[in-house]
Amino acid sequence: MFSDSECQEFAQNSDGFIVRRSLDSFWELGLIFVFCTTIKMEFIHFRGILRPAVSLKNFNVLHDQNAQNCLASCRIESIDKNAAQNLVPNLCVPLNSAFYMPEAINVHPQRYLQHVKIWQKTCQLLVSEAKDLRLHKKSINNLLELAGEYSAVIVCLGSRALFLPELSGKLPLRTCRGVIAHLQLPDDISEDYPDHSPSILSDAWLAIQGPRNLYLGSTWEWNSRNYSPDVPSEEASKALQELLPKASSIYPDIKNWTFTRATAGLRAMPPLTPHGSLPVLGCLDDYVDGNHSCKYWLFGGLGSRGLLYHAWLGKLLALAVLSCNEDLLPSELTSWRNKKAQ
Ligand SMILES: Cc1cc2nc3c(=O)[nH]c(=O)nc-3n(C[C@H](O)[C@H](O)[C@H](O)COP(=O)(O)OP(=O)(O)OC[C@H]3O[C@@H](n4cnc5c(N)ncnc54)[C@H](O)[C@@H]3O)c2cc1C
């Protein structure tokens, strides 16, 4: 489905963490450098990710399919219990085996999005022929609201695309609410999370934000329609009841941390196909105004791996929109239109 060069651009672990392999050019290096220094990289944590094997099946997949076939610039190291506990003290390593991805990064998506405006300014500075880019914040109730104003409309509303009248009941997506808890180490605990220790990925994940701050996620409530980021206390305690035992089974010291707040989001999960669960892209004209002018497009179903896919698929979709040619998209991502919505 994807070309070699595209596949090599990113590598992924199973919960959507992404790793950028290499920089294409010094120009790109310059762009990223300007961007990173401007915003001090506060949305990315470069501490790597550690994944203990928790079952034999899990071990075989990680060892045979991931560690054996990893890209040279995105190493997955197979390590034993001692080495794992050197990285994260007191970590549980039930099968004496863990997988360490030293170059993996954690991205804080909200902060990342807040800096999109700086990206725009940086691009404008660096690309002389760039047109004026403006971000308008406006809530849309239906797609025909945008009918006359734009030559192309890309619907990238996440799970809320399902709530648009034109698309309701027509997209093959299932909603799934997820809660993430923020935990802190109280002042009376002196031993904090070591400075360069990696984040942890298992049945639950711990995204380390600093020596005394972490995010713990996430839950899976299928078919929820609740897209509110707010988490009432009852929902938060239910989420903690689910997440803490999972976290504790690999990182028992989680008992020292205290809950401070929770936040939530609604995933738009794509259907499982023979190629896996892939995002859904393509032209939407049939659903909106019945014309075939390639005006309305969908960029959806990013599921639980949006960070992995967004930039690369955004680039592909932009090319397809500019060329008014859906065939430029991989057929695996557009084939949903031939099937009935679930
Ligand atoms: C708990 C949880 C954990 C996750 N963990 C990971 C992870 O570890 N790695 C990973 O890669 N992905 C993860 N994801 C998935 C990732 O967040 C999504 O794939 C990604 O956010 C989808 O991006 P999107 O742009 O399609 O939709 P969204 O991020 O939902 O963005 C949609 C945007 O459209 C706006 N919008 C919606 N309706 C309207 C309207 N009517 N008018 C105007 N604007 C509107 C919204 O305000 C929002 O800004 C997780 C998701 C959840 C919920």
The ligand as an SDF file (V2000), in Angstrom:
LIG
                    3D

 53 58  0  0  0  0  0  0  0  0999 V2000
   -7.8790    8.8020   25.2140 C   0  0  0  0  0  0  0  0  0  0  0  0
   -7.2080    8.8440   23.8750 C   0  0  0  0  0  0  0  0  0  0  0  0
   -5.9000    8.4430   23.7400 C   0  0  0  0  0  0  0  0  0  0  0  0
   -5.2490    8.5030   22.5120 C   0  0  0  0  0  0  0  0  0  0  0  0
   -3.9470    8.1260   22.4270 N   0  0  0  0  0  0  0  0  0  0  0  0
   -3.3080    8.2300   21.2400 C   0  0  0  0  0  0  0  0  0  0  0  0
   -1.9370    7.8850   21.1090 C   0  0  0  0  0  0  0  0  0  0  0  0
   -1.2840    7.4940   22.0710 O   0  0  0  0  0  0  0  0  0  0  0  0
   -1.3370    8.0180   19.8950 N   0  0  0  0  0  0  0  0  0  0  0  0
   -2.0290    8.4610   18.7920 C   0  0  0  0  0  0  0  0  0  0  0  0
   -1.4550    8.5740   17.7120 O   0  0  0  0  0  0  0  0  0  0  0  0
   -3.3380    8.7830   18.8830 N   0  0  0  0  0  0  0  0  0  0  0  0
   -3.9820    8.6720   20.0680 C   0  0  0  0  0  0  0  0  0  0  0  0
   -5.3080    8.9890   20.1570 N   0  0  0  0  0  0  0  0  0  0  0  0
   -6.0450    9.2820   18.9230 C   0  0  0  0  0  0  0  0  0  0  0  0
   -5.8720   10.6860   18.4280 C   0  0  0  0  0  0  0  0  0  0  0  0
   -6.1800   11.5790   19.4670 O   0  0  0  0  0  0  0  0  0  0  0  0
   -6.8340   10.8510   17.2670 C   0  0  0  0  0  0  0  0  0  0  0  0
   -6.5580    9.8790   16.2760 O   0  0  0  0  0  0  0  0  0  0  0  0
   -6.7080   12.2200   16.6380 C   0  0  0  0  0  0  0  0  0  0  0  0
   -6.9440   13.2160   17.5890 O   0  0  0  0  0  0  0  0  0  0  0  0
   -7.7160   12.3600   15.5160 C   0  0  0  0  0  0  0  0  0  0  0  0
   -7.4320   13.5980   14.9180 O   0  0  0  0  0  0  0  0  0  0  0  0
   -8.5610   14.3360   14.0860 P   0  0  0  0  0  0  0  0  0  0  0  0
   -7.9460   15.6220   13.6310 O   0  0  0  0  0  0  0  0  0  0  0  0
   -9.1540   13.4120   13.0820 O   0  0  0  0  0  0  0  0  0  0  0  0
   -9.7340   14.6540   15.1500 O   0  0  0  0  0  0  0  0  0  0  0  0
   -9.7040   15.5180   16.4500 P   0  0  0  0  0  0  0  0  0  0  0  0
   -8.3890   15.5010   17.1130 O   0  0  0  0  0  0  0  0  0  0  0  0
  -10.9150   15.0810   17.2330 O   0  0  0  0  0  0  0  0  0  0  0  0
   -9.9300   17.0100   15.8970 O   0  0  0  0  0  0  0  0  0  0  0  0
  -11.1820   17.4080   15.3610 C   0  0  0  0  0  0  0  0  0  0  0  0
  -11.2570   18.9390   15.4130 C   0  0  0  0  0  0  0  0  0  0  0  0
  -12.4570   19.3740   14.7770 O   0  0  0  0  0  0  0  0  0  0  0  0
  -13.1130   20.3370   15.5920 C   0  0  0  0  0  0  0  0  0  0  0  0
  -14.5650   20.2090   15.3430 N   0  0  0  0  0  0  0  0  0  0  0  0
  -15.3650   19.1570   15.6370 C   0  0  0  0  0  0  0  0  0  0  0  0
  -16.6330   19.4230   15.2490 N   0  0  0  0  0  0  0  0  0  0  0  0
  -16.6150   20.6550   14.6890 C   0  0  0  0  0  0  0  0  0  0  0  0
  -17.6190   21.4820   14.0670 C   0  0  0  0  0  0  0  0  0  0  0  0
  -18.8930   21.0640   13.9660 N   0  0  0  0  0  0  0  0  0  0  0  0
  -17.2540   22.6930   13.5910 N   0  0  0  0  0  0  0  0  0  0  0  0
  -15.9490   23.1180   13.6840 C   0  0  0  0  0  0  0  0  0  0  0  0
  -14.9630   22.3820   14.2490 N   0  0  0  0  0  0  0  0  0  0  0  0
  -15.2890   21.1760   14.7440 C   0  0  0  0  0  0  0  0  0  0  0  0
  -12.7610   19.9170   17.0190 C   0  0  0  0  0  0  0  0  0  0  0  0
  -12.9150   21.0310   17.8740 O   0  0  0  0  0  0  0  0  0  0  0  0
  -11.3200   19.4790   16.8520 C   0  0  0  0  0  0  0  0  0  0  0  0
  -10.4540   20.5780   16.9500 O   0  0  0  0  0  0  0  0  0  0  0  0
   -5.9770    8.9460   21.3750 C   0  0  0  0  0  0  0  0  0  0  0  0
   -7.3120    9.3480   21.5040 C   0  0  0  0  0  0  0  0  0  0  0  0
   -7.9370    9.2990   22.7380 C   0  0  0  0  0  0  0  0  0  0  0  0
   -9.3660    9.7540   22.8530 C   0  0  0  0  0  0  0  0  0  0  0  0
  1  2  1  0
  2  3  1  0
  2 52  2  0
  3  4  2  0
  4  5  1  0
  4 50  1  0
  5  6  2  0
  6  7  1  0
  6 13  1  0
  7  8  2  0
  7  9  1  0
  9 10  1  0
 10 11  2  0
 10 12  1  0
 12 13  2  0
 13 14  1  0
 14 15  1  0
 14 50  1  0
 15 16  1  0
 16 17  1  0
 16 18  1  0
 18 19  1  0
 18 20  1  0
 20 21  1  0
 20 22  1  0
 22 23  1  0
 23 24  1  0
 24 25  2  0
 24 26  1  0
 24 27  1  0
 27 28  1  0
 28 29  2  0
 28 30  1  0
 28 31  1  0
 31 32  1  0
 32 33  1  0
 33 34  1  0
 33 48  1  0
 34 35  1  0
 35 36  1  0
 35 46  1  0
 36 37  1  0
 36 45  1  0
 37 38  2  0
 38 39  1  0
 39 40  1  0
 39 45  2  0
 40 41  1  0
 40 42  2  0
 42 43  1  0
 43 44  2  0
 44 45  1  0
 46 47  1  0
 46 48  1  0
 48 49  1  0
 50 51  2  0
 51 52  1  0
 52 53  1  0
M  END
$$$$
